[in-house]
Amino acid sequence: MTTVSLEAMAQKMRDLDIATLTTVTEGGAIAGRPMSNNGDVAYDGDSFYFTYEQSRTVADIERNPHVGLAFEGADGLSIHVGGTAELIRDKAQFEAHWVAELDHWFDDGIDTPGIVLIKVSAERIKYWQGEDSGEWTA
C-alpha cells in the first residue's frame, strides 16, 4: 500500500459528503449510521456532523471516542477514516459549520435544543480504487 499525503487524500475526498459513522456500543458491538458532513468537503483531516444530545451516537462517543468513517465515491473509490471523535456544544462552532439544508433536521437552527456537533479528527485514512490503494497516518 502506498503512503500518501493528507493533501492527496483531501483531493480524493473533495466531493464526498455522506459517510457511515461507526461507533462502539456499550455492549461492544459496532454500530453505524449515515451522516452528512454538511457539505464541508474541503478536507483537512477533520469532519463535522450534527446530531442530538440524546442519541446513541453521543452516548457511544462519550464511552469510547474511537470511531470510523466510511465514504464511497465515484469510479469505485472507497475511503475509510479511523479517528477520534470530540463532542462540541459551542454555538459559535455550530454556526461555523451550519448550512441551510440542516434546517430540515433541526427546526430552530443552531438554537435547536439538544443539538451537538461531532468533530472527527483523522488518525489514519485508507483508500482503495480499483487496484490502486494508499494510506495516510497522522
C-alpha positions in Angstrom: 0.0 0.0 0.0 1.3 3.4 -1.0 1.9 6.1 1.6 0.1 9.3 0.6 -0.1 12.9 1.9 -3.1 14.4 3.6 -3.4 16.8 0.7 -3.7 13.8 -1.7 -6.4 12.3 0.4 -8.2 15.6 0.6 -8.2 15.8 -3.2 -9.8 12.4 -3.4 -12.4 13.3 -0.7 -13.2 16.8 -2.0 -16.7 15.9 -3.3 -17.7 13.3 -0.7 -20.4 14.3 1.7 -22.2 11.2 3.1 -20.3 8.8 5.4 -21.2 5.9 7.6 -20.1 6.9 11.1 -19.3 3.8 13.2 -19.0 3.7 17.0 -18.6 1.0 19.6 -21.8 0.4 21.7 -22.0 -0.2 25.4 -22.1 -4.0 24.7 -19.0 -3.8 22.4 -20.9 -4.1 19.1 -20.1 -1.9 16.1 -22.9 0.5 15.3 -23.1 2.5 12.1 -25.3 5.3 10.7 -25.3 7.5 7.7 -24.2 11.1 8.4 -23.7 14.2 6.3 -20.6 16.3 6.8 -22.8 19.3 5.8 -21.0 19.9 2.5 -17.9 20.8 4.4 -15.7 18.8 2.0 -12.6 20.9 2.0 -11.0 18.1 3.9 -8.1 18.9 6.3 -8.3 15.8 8.5 -11.4 16.8 10.4 -15.0 16.0 9.7 -18.1 17.6 11.3 -21.5 16.1 11.9 -24.6 17.4 13.8 -26.8 15.1 15.9 -29.0 15.2 19.0 -27.5 15.0 22.5 -29.8 12.1 23.4 -28.7 9.9 20.5 -26.9 6.6 20.9 -24.1 8.1 18.8 -23.3 10.6 21.5 -23.5 8.0 24.3 -21.2 5.7 22.3 -18.7 8.5 21.8 -18.8 9.5 25.5 -17.8 6.0 26.4 -15.3 5.4 23.6 -14.2 8.3 21.3 -12.6 6.0 18.7 -14.7 6.0 15.5 -14.7 5.1 11.9 -16.0 6.9 8.8 -16.6 5.0 5.5 -17.1 7.0 2.3 -18.0 5.8 -1.2 -17.1 7.9 -4.2 -17.2 7.8 -8.0 -15.3 5.3 -10.0 -15.2 2.7 -7.3 -13.4 4.9 -4.7 -13.7 3.7 -1.1 -12.2 5.5 1.8 -12.0 4.6 5.5 -11.1 7.1 8.1 -10.2 6.0 11.6 -10.1 8.7 14.2 -11.1 10.2 17.5 -14.4 12.0 18.0 -15.0 15.1 20.1 -18.4 16.4 21.2 -18.8 20.1 20.7 -21.6 22.1 22.4 -20.5 25.6 21.5 -22.9 27.7 19.3 -20.1 29.6 17.7 -18.8 26.3 16.4 -22.3 25.3 15.3 -22.6 28.5 13.3 -19.2 27.9 11.7 -20.3 24.5 10.3 -24.0 25.3 9.7 -25.6 25.1 6.2 -29.2 25.9 5.3 -30.0 22.3 4.5 -29.6 21.4 8.2 -32.8 23.5 8.9 -34.7 20.4 7.6 -33.4 18.3 10.5 -33.1 21.0 13.2 -36.1 23.3 13.4 -34.5 26.1 15.4 -31.2 26.1 13.6 -28.2 26.4 15.9 -30.7 27.2 18.7 -32.4 23.8 18.5 -32.4 22.4 22.0 -30.2 19.4 22.5 -28.0 19.5 19.4 -24.3 18.6 19.5 -21.6 18.8 16.9 -19.3 15.8 16.4 -15.8 16.5 15.3 -13.9 13.5 14.0 -10.1 14.0 13.8 -8.5 11.5 11.4 -5.6 9.4 12.7 -5.5 7.0 9.7 -7.0 7.2 6.3 -7.0 4.4 3.7 -8.4 4.4 0.2 -9.0 1.8 -2.4 -9.8 2.5 -6.1 -9.6 -0.5 -8.4 -6.1 -1.9 -8.0 -4.8 1.4 -6.6 -4.7 1.9 -2.8 -3.0 4.2 -0.3 -2.8 5.2 3.3 -2.1 8.3 5.4 -1.4 8.3 9.1 -1.1 11.3 11.4 
